[in-house]
């Protein structure tokens, strides 16, 4: 950060700006670092605490859709698992399928989410609570902001599919 601030200061001076004292540049660098650390802490994903978690049924007359993805680097493929249960825990529908080669686990989870939504629509099940284990993917889907990343179109697809339920 200090390197960028020094470079930026040099450009300002070259283009007619005022020279700031070094102490002020250090203070700005410290401020940027504190802001960065605060932003990272807000995005932190909860760490598994070792306690066993058990499936909880949905409330009321809803269904719960759980999905997960797996990445198989040895066969350059991914896998998708989906299960839909009612409020009593009874399995209403399940899916296990081979997916495409992916670049990382986040891509695998997003593709699994989309396939899970398509599966629920095909099965005719609409009143759903969706659960996945990748917190970042779940946050991205829940966000109303446009995502300009390589996965942004997939997030839009999932939101569109959710609108059909």
C-alpha positions in Angstrom: 0.0 0.0 0.0 2.8 2.4 0.8 4.4 1.7 -2.6 1.1 2.7 -4.3 0.8 5.8 -2.1 4.4 6.9 -3.0 3.7 6.3 -6.7 0.4 8.2 -6.5 2.1 11.1 -4.7 4.8 11.3 -7.3 2.2 11.5 -10.1 0.3 14.2 -8.2 3.4 16.3 -7.9 4.3 15.7 -11.6 0.9 17.0 -12.6 0.9 20.1 -10.4 -0.4 18.7 -7.1 1.0 19.5 -3.7 3.7 17.3 -1.9 2.4 15.7 1.2 4.6 15.0 4.1 5.8 11.4 4.6 4.0 11.1 8.0 0.7 11.8 6.3 1.3 9.1 3.7 2.1 6.6 6.5 -1.1 7.6 8.3 -3.1 7.0 5.0 -1.4 3.6 4.6 -2.3 2.6 8.2 -5.9 3.8 7.6 -6.2 1.7 4.4 -4.8 -1.3 6.2 -7.3 -1.0 9.0 -10.1 -0.6 6.5 -8.9 -3.7 4.7 -8.7 -5.8 7.9 -12.2 -4.7 8.9 -13.7 -5.6 5.5 -12.0 -9.0 5.6 -13.4 -9.7 9.1 -16.9 -8.9 7.9 -16.6 -11.4 5.1 -15.2 -14.2 7.3 -16.8 -17.5 6.9 -17.6 -19.2 10.2 -15.2 -22.0 11.1 -16.5 -25.4 11.8 -16.3 -25.8 15.5 -16.2 -29.6 15.6 -19.7 -30.0 17.0 -21.8 -32.4 15.1 -24.7 -30.7 13.3 -27.8 -32.6 12.4 -30.4 -31.9 9.8 -33.3 -29.7 11.0 -36.7 -30.0 9.3 -38.3 -27.0 7.7 -41.1 -25.3 9.6 -44.7 -25.6 8.4 -45.6 -27.2 5.2 -42.3 -26.4 3.4 -39.7 -28.6 1.8 -36.0 -28.4 2.4 -33.6 -28.8 -0.5 -30.0 -29.6 0.5 -27.3 -29.7 -2.2 -23.6 -30.2 -2.3 -20.8 -30.5 -4.9 -17.6 -32.5 -5.0 -14.6 -31.9 -7.2 -12.8 -34.9 -8.6 -9.4 -33.7 -9.8 -8.2 -37.2 -10.8 -11.0 -37.6 -13.4 -11.4 -33.9 -14.1 -15.1 -33.9 -13.2 -17.4 -32.7 -10.5 -20.3 -34.3 -8.7 -23.7 -33.0 -7.5 -25.9 -34.3 -4.8 -29.4 -33.0 -4.1 -32.0 -34.2 -1.6 -35.4 -32.7 -0.9 -37.2 -33.6 2.3 -40.6 -32.7 3.8 -41.2 -31.4 7.3 -41.1 -34.9 8.6 -37.7 -35.6 7.2 -39.1 -38.0 4.5 -37.2 -37.9 1.2 -39.4 -36.5 -1.5 -36.8 -36.5 -4.3 -33.0 -37.1 -4.6 -30.4 -36.6 -7.3 -26.8 -37.7 -7.8 -25.0 -36.8 -11.0 -21.7 -36.3 -12.6 -20.9 -32.7 -13.4 -18.4 -31.0 -15.7 -14.8 -30.2 -15.0 -14.5 -27.1 -12.9 -11.8 -24.6 -12.0 -12.5 -24.6 -8.3 -14.9 -25.7 -5.6 -16.9 -22.4 -5.7 -17.7 -23.0 -9.4 -18.7 -26.5 -8.5 -21.1 -25.3 -5.8 -22.7 -22.7 -8.0 -23.3 -25.3 -10.8 -24.7 -27.7 -8.2 -27.0 -25.0 -6.9 -28.3 -24.3 -10.4 -28.8 -28.0 -11.0 -30.6 -28.4 -7.7 -33.0 -25.6 -8.6 -33.7 -27.2 -12.0 -34.3 -30.5 -10.3 -36.8 -29.0 -7.9 -38.7 -27.4 -10.7 -38.7 -30.6 -12.7 -39.9 -32.5 -9.6 -42.8 -30.0 -9.2 -41.7 -29.0 -5.7 -42.0 -25.3 -5.1 -42.2 -24.3 -1.5 -38.5 -24.6 -0.6 -35.9 -23.7 1.8 -32.5 -24.1 0.1 -29.4 -25.0 2.1 -25.9 -25.4 0.8 -22.6 -25.6 2.7 -20.6 -22.9 0.8 -21.4 -19.6 2.7 -19.9 -17.4 0.0 -22.1 -18.9 -2.7 -25.2 -18.7 -0.5 -24.4 -15.0 0.2 -23.8 -14.2 -3.4 -27.2 -15.7 -4.4 -29.0 -13.9 -1.6 -27.4 -10.5 -2.6 -29.4 -8.2 -4.8 -26.2 -6.7 -6.2 -25.1 -7.5 -9.7 -22.0 -9.8 -9.6 -19.6 -9.1 -12.4 -17.4 -12.1 -11.7 -17.1 -15.1 -14.0 -19.9 -16.7 -12.0 -22.2 -13.7 -12.1 -24.4 -15.1 -14.9 -24.8 -18.4 -13.0 -26.0 -16.4 -10.0 -28.5 -14.6 -12.2 -29.7 -18.0 -13.6 -30.3 -19.3 -10.1 -32.2 -16.2 -9.1 -34.3 -16.6 -12.2 -35.0 -20.2 -11.5 -35.9 -19.4 -7.9 -38.5 -17.0 -9.3 -40.2 -19.9 -11.0 -40.8 -21.8 -7.8 
